[in-house]
Amino acid sequence: MLVLVAPGQGAQTPGFLTPWLDLPGAADRVAAWSDALGLDLVHYGTQADADAIRDTAVAQPLLVAAGLLSAAALGDISDIAPGAVAGHSVGEITAAAFAGVLDDTAALGLVRTRGLAMADAAAVTETGMSALLGGDPEVTLPHLEKLGLTPANINGAGQIVAAGTLEQLATLNEDKPEGVRKVVALKVAGAFHTHHMAPAVTALEEAAAKLSPADPKVTYVSNKDGRAVASGAEVLQRLVGQVANPVRWDLCMETFKELGVTALVEVCPGGTLTGLAKRALPGVKTLALKTPDDLEAARALLAEHAGA
């Protein structure tokens, strides 16, 4: 059984979209999306520097567009036939499009609203996120609470992402939990999936009320609790609330196990989630779509594991 997954913010790198625009029709498609959103995705995906694409209002639509474009290069979702789909943080919107809950236009419109609303919320206080590598959650989580930090992403495979003010994160650098090997600042511009993002929920609720979600055509696994969600309305409701609540990717991977996953493909810009899967899902074949050169290997993996 194959799982198709989409990465979250921080996966973007300067120029990562460039090779994908050489595929037939890709440049025109992304240009049309850019016009619809009022955001030059081509420029940001090919020429913009790291600081420019770190902007939440830019990064989130860019990531969803890249995920949709790279998945389309594999084929129609009915042909890809994954056993389940999921996304990490903003990647959940990409996954909702894979599952047929939202069409591409609705997904991109929603993520545009999400990015702008979260950027506004992040501007209120200087906040950020840092990944903690290694350590025991039973030790790490109480330590973060003591420092006033939120475990915004519990990713499994020995990784927890802390979020809070820059001052709190600076303290964490000097006072790591016992057993944590390293603290790495993430390329994000706010404390996502915490109470700092509460103002963004209202804007998303208003945008979501204008949408007509369909029920998922394929198993959709939610960040909230790792549960498979069968109702399109509930998927949309969870997408709204998730911006201010922790991502439980560890529970998503537990659900993949229960579903009998044998392979995992991560859409562009892939790498982060396949890295976690290699550590948490031993024996599962993984592939990250980084450039179109990875498509042939991905198709081979799909032929072997999809629809099983």
Secondary structure per residue as TSV (DSSP state, phi and psi in degrees):
chain	resnum	aa	ss	phi	psi
A	1	M	-	360.0	132.0
A	2	L	E	-106.4	137.5
A	3	V	E	-110.1	132.5
A	4	L	E	-104.3	122.9
A	5	V	E	-126.8	156.8
A	6	A	E	-126.4	133.0
A	7	P	-	-76.7	168.0
A	8	G	-	-107.9	-171.4
A	9	Q	T	-63.2	140.8
A	10	G	T	107.3	-16.9
A	11	A	-	-78.8	-17.9
A	12	Q	-	-71.8	145.3
A	13	T	-	-137.2	153.2
A	14	P	T	-55.7	131.4
A	15	G	T	77.2	7.0
A	16	F	T	-64.9	-22.9
A	17	L	T	-83.6	-15.1
A	18	T	G	-50.7	-54.3
A	19	P	G	-66.8	-25.6
A	20	W	G	-70.5	-26.2
A	21	L	G	-75.1	-9.1
A	22	D	G	-81.5	-12.1
A	23	L	S	-70.1	148.4
A	24	P	T	-54.3	125.4
A	25	G	T	79.5	-9.1
A	26	A	H	-66.1	-45.4
A	27	A	H	-61.8	-41.5
A	28	D	H	-65.6	-39.1
A	29	R	H	-64.8	-45.9
A	30	V	H	-69.0	-34.6
A	31	A	H	-63.3	-39.9
A	32	A	H	-65.7	-41.3
A	33	W	H	-61.8	-41.1
A	34	S	H	-59.8	-44.2
A	35	D	H	-62.9	-42.0
A	36	A	H	-66.0	-35.2
A	37	L	H	-90.2	-16.4
A	38	G	T	69.5	34.4
A	39	L	S	-144.2	124.3
A	40	D	-	-78.6	84.3
A	41	L	H	-63.7	-33.4
A	42	V	H	-62.0	-48.9
A	43	H	H	-59.9	-49.7
A	44	Y	H	-67.3	-30.1
A	45	G	H	-84.7	-10.9
A	46	T	H	-123.8	-38.7
A	47	Q	T	-116.0	-23.0
A	48	A	-	-70.0	150.7
A	49	D	-	-86.7	178.5
A	50	A	H	-60.9	-38.6
A	51	D	H	-65.4	-39.9
A	52	A	H	-64.8	-40.8
A	53	I	H	-87.8	-0.2
A	54	R	H	-79.2	-23.4
A	55	D	S	-55.5	122.5
A	56	T	H	-55.0	-40.8
A	57	A	H	-66.5	-21.3
A	58	V	H	-95.3	-48.0
A	59	A	H	-59.3	-42.7
A	60	Q	H	-67.3	-49.8
A	61	P	H	-62.3	-35.0
A	62	L	H	-63.8	-42.1
A	63	L	H	-66.6	-43.2
A	64	V	H	-65.9	-41.9
A	65	A	H	-60.5	-43.4
A	66	A	H	-64.4	-39.6
A	67	G	H	-64.6	-44.0
A	68	L	H	-64.7	-41.9
A	69	L	H	-65.3	-45.5
A	70	S	H	-70.3	-36.0
A	71	A	H	-66.6	-39.2
A	72	A	H	-62.6	-30.2
A	73	A	H	-68.7	-22.8
A	74	L	H	-78.6	-28.0
A	75	G	-	135.0	175.7
A	76	D	-	-62.8	146.1
A	77	I	H	-58.0	-32.1
A	78	S	H	-68.6	-27.6
A	79	D	H	-81.5	-37.3
A	80	I	H	-64.1	-40.2
A	81	A	-	50.8	55.8
A	82	P	-	-70.2	154.5
A	83	G	S	-77.4	-25.3
A	84	A	E	-159.3	160.3
A	85	V	E	-132.3	152.4
A	86	A	E	-161.4	159.6
A	87	G	E	-140.6	153.0
A	88	H	S	-95.4	118.5
A	89	S	T	58.7	-118.8
A	90	V	T	-60.9	-22.5
A	91	G	H	-62.2	-16.6
A	92	E	H	-64.6	-30.7
A	93	I	H	-70.1	-40.0
A	94	T	H	-59.1	-46.0
A	95	A	H	-63.9	-35.2
A	96	A	H	-62.9	-35.0
A	97	A	H	-69.7	-41.0
A	98	F	H	-57.1	-40.5
A	99	A	T	-79.6	-6.6
A	100	G	T	83.5	8.7
A	101	V	S	-67.7	-41.1
A	102	L	S	-127.7	145.4
A	103	D	-	-79.9	171.5
A	104	D	H	-58.1	-41.2
A	105	T	H	-63.1	-45.6
A	106	A	H	-65.6	-40.4
A	107	A	H	-62.9	-44.1
A	108	L	H	-69.7	-36.5
A	109	G	H	-64.3	-41.3
A	110	L	H	-66.8	-41.9
A	111	V	H	-70.6	-29.2
A	112	R	H	-63.4	-45.3
A	113	T	H	-62.4	-43.5
A	114	R	H	-59.1	-48.6
A	115	G	H	-62.2	-44.3
A	116	L	H	-65.3	-43.4
A	117	A	H	-67.0	-39.4
A	118	M	H	-72.7	-33.3
A	119	A	H	-64.0	-42.2
A	120	D	H	-63.1	-42.5
A	121	A	H	-65.1	-37.7
A	122	A	H	-69.2	-24.9
A	123	A	T	-74.4	-14.5
A	124	V	T	-68.0	-42.1
A	125	T	S	-136.7	144.8
A	126	E	-	-74.1	109.7
A	127	T	E	-133.2	170.6
A	128	G	E	-167.5	-168.3
A	129	M	E	-142.8	146.1
A	130	S	E	-137.5	138.1
A	131	A	E	-88.8	133.5
A	132	L	E	-103.6	122.4
A	133	L	E	-104.0	124.7
A	134	G	E	86.7	-177.7
A	135	G	S	93.0	167.9
A	136	D	-	-102.6	124.3
A	137	P	H	-52.9	-33.1
A	138	E	H	-66.7	-22.8
A	139	V	H	-93.7	-42.2
A	140	T	H	-66.9	-46.3
A	141	L	H	-61.7	-46.3
A	142	P	H	-64.1	-32.3
A	143	H	H	-65.8	-42.3
A	144	L	H	-63.3	-41.4
A	145	E	H	-61.1	-40.1
A	146	K	H	-61.1	-34.5
A	147	L	T	-86.5	-1.6
A	148	G	T	81.4	14.6
A	149	L	-	-95.7	156.2
A	150	T	E	-107.6	133.3
A	151	P	E	-75.6	83.4
A	152	A	E	-71.2	-33.7
A	153	N	E	-128.3	116.8
A	154	I	E	-104.1	98.4
A	155	N	E	-93.8	-9.3
A	156	G	E	75.0	-178.7
A	157	A	T	54.9	33.8
A	158	G	T	74.9	25.8
A	159	Q	E	-132.5	126.5
A	160	I	E	-127.8	138.1
A	161	V	E	-107.5	122.9
A	162	A	E	-94.7	146.1
A	163	A	E	-136.6	145.2
A	164	G	E	170.1	-160.4
A	165	T	E	-71.8	159.1
A	166	L	H	-62.2	-32.7
A	167	E	H	-65.5	-43.6
A	168	Q	H	-64.2	-39.1
A	169	L	H	-69.0	-34.2
A	170	A	H	-64.1	-39.7
A	171	T	H	-63.2	-39.5
A	172	L	H	-60.8	-38.9
A	173	N	H	-60.5	-33.4
A	174	E	H	-89.0	-18.1
A	175	D	S	-135.4	71.8
A	176	K	-	-74.1	148.6
A	177	P	-	-62.2	148.7
A	178	E	T	-57.8	132.2
A	179	G	T	94.3	-16.3
A	180	V	E	-75.7	124.6
A	181	R	E	-77.3	-37.9
A	182	K	E	-155.6	147.4
A	183	V	E	-118.7	122.6
A	184	V	E	-120.3	120.2
A	185	A	E	-67.3	135.4
A	186	L	-	-93.7	156.5
A	187	K	S	-83.7	62.2
A	188	V	-	-131.5	162.1
A	189	A	S	-114.7	33.2
A	190	G	S	179.5	170.6
A	191	A	-	-91.1	78.6
A	192	F	T	-70.8	154.0
A	193	H	T	62.0	36.3
A	194	T	S	-136.7	179.7
A	195	H	G	-63.4	-19.6
A	196	H	G	-63.9	-21.1
A	197	M	G	-94.9	3.3
A	198	A	H	-53.1	-39.1
A	199	P	H	-61.5	-24.3
A	200	A	H	-73.6	-22.4
A	201	V	H	-62.6	-41.1
A	202	T	H	-61.0	-45.6
A	203	A	H	-62.7	-39.0
A	204	L	H	-70.2	-36.9
A	205	E	H	-59.8	-41.6
A	206	E	H	-66.9	-41.4
A	207	A	H	-67.4	-41.0
A	208	A	H	-66.4	-31.5
A	209	A	T	-64.0	-19.6
A	210	K	T	-90.6	-3.5
A	211	L	-	-99.5	158.3
A	212	S	-	-123.1	83.7
A	213	P	-	-70.0	145.8
A	214	A	-	-98.9	158.6
A	215	D	-	-69.3	145.0
A	216	P	-	-58.4	137.9
A	217	K	S	-87.6	-11.1
A	218	V	S	-141.1	155.7
A	219	T	E	-56.3	123.9
A	220	Y	E	-110.4	119.6
A	221	V	E	-102.8	125.1
A	222	S	-	-93.3	142.4
A	223	N	T	-64.4	-24.8
A	224	K	T	-60.1	-46.0
A	225	D	T	-147.7	9.7
A	226	G	S	74.9	7.9
A	227	R	-	-84.9	145.1
A	228	A	E	-75.0	130.3
A	229	V	E	-112.5	125.8
A	230	A	-	-99.0	-9.9
A	231	S	-	-105.6	127.6
A	232	G	H	-62.2	-37.7
A	233	A	H	-62.5	-39.0
A	234	E	H	-71.8	-37.6
A	235	V	H	-56.1	-48.0
A	236	L	H	-64.1	-42.0
A	237	Q	H	-60.2	-40.8
A	238	R	H	-69.6	-36.5
A	239	L	H	-59.9	-38.1
A	240	V	H	-67.8	-52.9
A	241	G	H	-70.2	-23.8
A	242	Q	H	-67.0	-23.1
A	243	V	T	-62.2	-25.3
A	244	A	T	-111.7	15.2
A	245	N	S	-133.4	153.6
A	246	P	-	-62.6	147.7
A	247	V	B	-87.1	124.1
A	248	R	-	-106.4	71.1
A	249	W	H	-68.4	-26.2
A	250	D	H	-59.7	-40.7
A	251	L	H	-73.3	-32.1
A	252	C	H	-60.9	-43.9
A	253	M	H	-68.2	-32.5
A	254	E	H	-62.7	-39.5
A	255	T	H	-66.5	-39.0
A	256	F	H	-56.0	-43.7
A	257	K	H	-59.5	-47.4
A	258	E	H	-62.6	-32.1
A	259	L	H	-76.9	-12.4
A	260	G	T	89.4	35.3
A	261	V	-	-58.6	136.8
A	262	T	-	-120.7	-17.3
A	263	A	E	-151.0	151.2
A	264	L	E	-137.7	128.5
A	265	V	E	-117.0	127.7
A	266	E	E	-107.0	123.9
A	267	V	-	-72.1	168.6
A	268	C	S	-62.5	139.6
A	269	P	S	-88.1	96.1
A	270	G	-	-72.5	160.5
A	271	G	S	144.9	-46.8
A	272	T	H	-64.9	-51.0
A	273	L	H	-74.7	-31.1
A	274	T	H	-67.4	-35.6
A	275	G	H	-61.8	-43.3
A	276	L	H	-64.5	-41.1
A	277	A	H	-65.4	-36.5
A	278	K	H	-60.7	-33.1
A	279	R	H	-87.6	-35.2
A	280	A	H	-95.9	-20.0
A	281	L	S	-124.7	67.1
A	282	P	T	-59.4	138.6
A	283	G	T	91.5	-13.8
A	284	V	-	-85.5	129.1
A	285	K	E	-75.1	137.1
A	286	T	E	-128.8	150.2
A	287	L	E	-149.5	131.8
A	288	A	E	-107.0	127.2
A	289	L	-	-82.1	105.5
A	290	K	-	-104.9	-42.8
A	291	T	S	-137.5	168.6
A	292	P	G	-60.2	-17.1
A	293	D	G	-63.2	-19.0
A	294	D	G	-86.5	-7.3
A	295	L	H	-64.7	-41.0
A	296	E	H	-61.9	-45.0
A	297	A	H	-65.8	-36.7
A	298	A	H	-65.2	-41.0
A	299	R	H	-63.4	-38.2
A	300	A	H	-64.4	-40.8
A	301	L	H	-65.9	-40.3
A	302	L	H	-61.6	-43.5
A	303	A	H	-61.9	-32.7
A	304	E	H	-83.1	-34.5
A	305	H	H	-118.3	-24.6
A	306	A	T	-70.2	149.4
A	307	G	T	76.5	1.1
A	308	A	-	-83.7	360.0
